[in-house]
Amino acid sequence: MLHHIVDPSTGQPADGGWRTVSVTGATCVGANVAATAAIVVGPSAPVWLEERGLAARLVADDGRVVTTGGWPPDEPPDEPHDGPHVESLREPAGAPRGGRPS
């Protein structure tokens, strides 16, 4: 996938592995900056967003969905489908802290 976002370290289209990133923020500008940065940050973007306390939904180039910071889960479909699998970096309630995937 060729992205319209340019990685400033290379001058080339970002190749971070994310098709889209949506982020909530205190302002629309802040959310847009974080979403754009996450695409450039690449594979470590979910951790980068979590460290900043930002709720986000990232869709990988392969369709896999990752959420951070309490982003609401996707609504389950009424019927089975072959859609993307949704992961979350949030630990289940009552789970021990520190068990995040790397």
KOLDREN-485120 format. One record per residue (C-alpha): residue in three letters; x, y, z. Coordinates in steps of 0.05 Angstrom, whole numbers, padded with zeros to 5 digits, always signed. Layout:
BEGIN
AlaXYZ
...
END
This chain:
BEGIN
Met+00000+00000+00000
Leu+00027+00068-00019
His+00009+00120+00034
His-00002+00195+00024
Ile+00035+00208+00089
Val+00109+00221+00081
Asp+00159+00194+00131
Pro+00204+00255+00146
Ser+00264+00210+00160
Thr+00263+00181+00089
Gly+00224+00231+00047
Gln+00184+00171+00022
Pro+00112+00149+00034
Ala+00104+00120+00104
Asp+00109+00044+00105
Gly+00091+00030+00177
Gly+00041-00025+00164
Trp-00022+00014+00183
Arg-00077+00026+00131
Thr-00115+00074+00177
Val-00108+00101+00247
Ser-00164+00137+00285
Val-00148+00172+00351
Thr-00189+00210+00402
Gly-00158+00272+00433
Ala-00172+00335+00471
Thr-00175+00372+00405
Cys-00186+00351+00333
Val-00117+00378+00315
Gly-00084+00336+00370
Ala-00121+00273+00349
Asn-00102+00284+00276
Val-00028+00296+00294
Ala-00027+00232+00336
Ala-00060+00191+00281
Thr-00012+00216+00229
Ala+00048+00204+00274
Ala+00024+00134+00290
Ile+00025+00116+00216
Val+00097+00140+00212
Val+00118+00107+00278
Gly+00098+00040+00248
Pro+00092-00027+00285
Ser+00104+00003+00353
Ala+00048+00054+00345
Pro-00001+00019+00392
Val+00049+00022+00449
Trp+00068+00093+00430
Leu-00006+00114+00434
Glu-00017+00076+00500
Glu+00043+00111+00531
Arg+00009+00177+00515
Gly-00058+00155+00542
Leu-00093+00160+00475
Ala-00151+00116+00454
Ala-00142+00093+00382
Arg-00164+00042+00330
Leu-00110+00020+00282
Val-00123-00022+00220
Ala-00063-00059+00193
Asp-00049-00068+00119
Asp-00073-00140+00126
Gly-00140-00118+00158
Arg-00122-00136+00230
Val-00151-00086+00280
Val-00115-00063+00343
Thr-00146-00017+00395
Thr-00114+00023+00451
Gly-00133+00065+00511
Gly-00204+00041+00519
Trp-00227+00049+00447
Pro-00295+00016+00445
Pro-00297-00055+00416
Asp-00324-00066+00347
Glu-00396-00089+00348
Pro-00401-00163+00336
Pro-00436-00180+00270
Asp-00504-00213+00270
Glu-00477-00267+00225
Pro-00407-00299+00220
His-00361-00266+00170
Asp-00289-00266+00148
Gly-00275-00195+00173
Pro-00214-00171+00212
His-00195-00199+00279
Val-00195-00146+00334
Glu-00140-00143+00386
Ser-00134-00096+00445
Leu-00075-00074+00486
Arg-00121-00064+00545
Glu-00117-00117+00598
Pro-00182-00151+00620
Ala-00212-00125+00685
Gly-00177-00158+00744
Ala-00117-00181+00702
Pro-00048-00171+00731
Arg-00013-00109+00705
Gly+00048-00112+00660
Gly+00028-00168+00614
Arg+00024-00128+00551
Pro+00047-00159+00486
Ser+00110-00127+00456
END
